[in-house]
C-alpha cells in the first residue's frame, strides 16, 4: 500500500502577523519608568539629580512626543512639534549652547500662529473644522471633526446624521462640543488632548460612552445616562495632562 505524503508547501501558509506600531502609552510608560529609576538612583546617592531639576522643560518634549504619536491630523502634528521645539530650545539654553529668553522671544508665538492661519487660508481650510456645525456650510460630509483650542475657548453644536469621531485638543483653553443633535452609525472614536485645559462633550442619551483615556494629574469623567442598547458607541481616548475631560448628556 502506497502512502502519499504532503509536502510543507501543500499546507496553506499563515498570513503574517502585522506589527503593531509603538503607541503613545508605551512611550509614556517607558519615560515614566526612566524618571522613576533616575529618582531612585538619586535617593540611593548613586546619581546626583539636583542639577537635573533645572531641565524641567523636558516635560514639553514628552508632551509633544505623546501628541505626535496620538494624532492623525496636520494641526495635531504642528501642535506636537511646537511643544518639542519649545522644550528643546529651553534645554539648549540651560546647557549654554544658545541664548533663548522667553521674555524676549515670546512674540514668536504670535508669528507662528499667524503663519499657521495663513497656511489654513491658503489651503482653503478653517481653523475650526466640524462637519455639520450650526451656521457653517457642509465641509465634505465626512462626519469627522478637528478642533484645536489654544489659549482660548470654543463652544459649538454639531449636527450630522453620521458622526465618525475626530480629534479635539485644548491647550490652556477649553472646548465645549454639543453632539446631542447628531447620530452614530455603529461606532465612533474621538481622540482628546487636554493640556492645562478642559474638554466637554455633550452626547445623546442613546449613545454608549466608553472612556479609554489616560489622565496624568488630570481626570476623565463620565456623567451619562444608561442607554437603551449598545448599538451606538462613542469611544473617547487620549490624554488629560493637568486638565480634564468630561462626557455627559
N, C-alpha and C positions, 0 to 999 in steps of 0.2 A: 504494500500500500504506500503510495507516494504521499508525501506531506508537502504542502505548499507553505512557504514562509513569506510573510510580507516584509518588505524592506522598510527601513526607517522613513524613507520618503513617501511611503504609501499612506502613512498616518497624517491626518490634517495637522498642520503646524499651528501652534497657538499664536494668536496675534500679540505683537509686542506690547508690553505694558507701558503706557505713556508715563513719562516722568513728570511728577508734579512740580510746578515752579515753586521756588522758595517764597513762602508767604511772608507778609509783614509781621505776623505774630511770631514766626520763627526768629526773624531778625531781632524783633523787640525782646523776645525771651533771652536770646544769646547776649544781647547788650546788658540786660538787667543782671544776668548771671556774672558777666565780666565785672560789672560795677560791684557786685557783692563780694566777689573774690578779691578785688583790689582793696575794698574797705576792710575785709577780714585780715589781709596781709598787713594793713596799716595797724590794726588793733594788736596784732602779734609782733609789732615792731620789726617786721621783716622789710617793709616798704614804707617810705615817707610820702604820704599823700597830702600833707598840709599845703604844699605849693600847688598841688593839682586842683585844689578847690578854686583857684583863680581861673581855671579853664572851664568854668560852668557853661560857657557858650556852646560846648559840645552838645548840650540839650537841644539847641536849634538844629544841629546836624542830625541828631537822632529823630527829631520830629519830622524834618524834611525827608529823611530816608523812608520813614514809615508812610508818609503821604505819597511819595513816588511809587512805592510798591503796592499801594492800595488804591490807585486811581487809574482810570482809563480815558480821561479827558485831557485836553490841552491845558485848560485852566488849572486843573489839579497838578499837572506836571510843572507848570510855571510856579505855582504856589510852593510846591516842594523844593524846587530849585532855588527859590528866593530864601527859604529857611536855611538851606545848606550853605548858600553863598554868604549870608549874614554871619552864620556861625563860624565859617572858615575864616572870614576876614577878621572877626574879633579874636579868634585864637592866634592868627598870624600877628596881630597887633600885640598880644601878650607875649609872644615869642620875640618881639622886637625885630621882626622881619619887615613889616610895613608899618606905616603910621595911619591907623584907622580910628578916627574920632567921630563917634556917633553924633555928638552935639554939633559938629561942623558939617557933616555929610548927610544929615537927615533929609535935606531937600531931594536927595537922590530917590527917595521913596516916591515922592510926587512925580519925578521924571519917569520913573519906572511904570507907575500907574498910568501916566499919560500915554506912554508908548504902548502899553497893553490896550488902552482904549482905542488908540489909532489902529492897532492891529485888528481889533474886533470890527471897527468901522470899515477897514479896507477889505476884510474877508466877508463882509455882509452879515456878521453875527452880532448878537446883542450881549451885553454884559450879563444879563439875566435871561436865560433861555428856558422857557417852560411851555410845553405843548398844551394848548388849550387854556392858557391863563386868561382870566377875565380882562376884557378891554384890550387884548392883544390878538393879533391875527395868528392863524394856524402856522406852525413852523415846520411843516412837513408831515404831520400826522404820525410821528414816531412814538408818541406816548412816553418819551424819556425826558427827564428834566435835568438841568445842570445849573445849580445855584451856588454862588460864591458871595458871602458877606464878609467884608474885611473893614474893620473899624467903622461899622455901621449896622443898620438893621434892615431886614427885608420881610415884608408881610404880603403874602399873595394867596389867592384862591385858584385852585386848579380844576378845570373842567375837561375831562377826557373819558370816553367810554372804554378805553383800553390802556390803562396806566401800566407802564412796563418798568418803572423804577427810575434810577438815575443816581446822581451824586449831589450831596449837599455839604458845603463847607462853611464854617463860621469861625473866623479868626478875630478875636477881640470884638465880636459883634454877635448878632442874633438873626436867626431865620425862623419865621413862623409861617408854615405852609398848611393851608386848609384843603384837604383832599376829600372832604365829605360828600362832594358832588361828583366824584369820579368813581370808576369801577375797574375791577381787575378781571382779566380773563385767565384765571388759573393762579399764577404766582408772579410776584414782582419783587425785586431786590433793590433796596435803597442803601447806598454806602454813605455814611455820615462821617464828618471830621470836625470835631468841636475843640478848638484850642483857645482857652481863655474866652469861651463864648458858649452860646446855647442854641440848640435846635429843637423846635417843637413841631410835631406832625399831628394833625387832626385827621382822623380816618373815620370812614363809615362804620356803623355798628356791626355790619355783616362781614367785616374783614377779620381774619385771624392774624394776630401780630406775633411774630417770632423775633425776639431780641438775641442777636449773636454778637453784640458789641463788646468791646474791651474798655472798661473805664480805668484811667490812670489818674488818681487824685481827682476823679470826677464821678459821674454816675449816669446810668441808663435807667429810665423809669417808664413803666407801662401802666396806664390808667384807662384801660378799655373794658367794655362790657363783653360778656361771653357771647360769641357769635352763634347763630342757629346751626351752622355747619362749617365744614373745613374746606369749602370749595374755593374760597378766595383768601390767599395767604400773602401777607406782606412781611418780608424778611428784612430786618434792619440790622446792618452790620457796620463795623467801622470802629472809631476811637473817640473817646471823650477824655481829653487831656486837660485837667484843671478846668473842665467845663461840664455841661450837662446835656443830655438828650432825653426828651420826653415824648411819648406817644400816647394820645388819648382820643376819646370820641368828642 
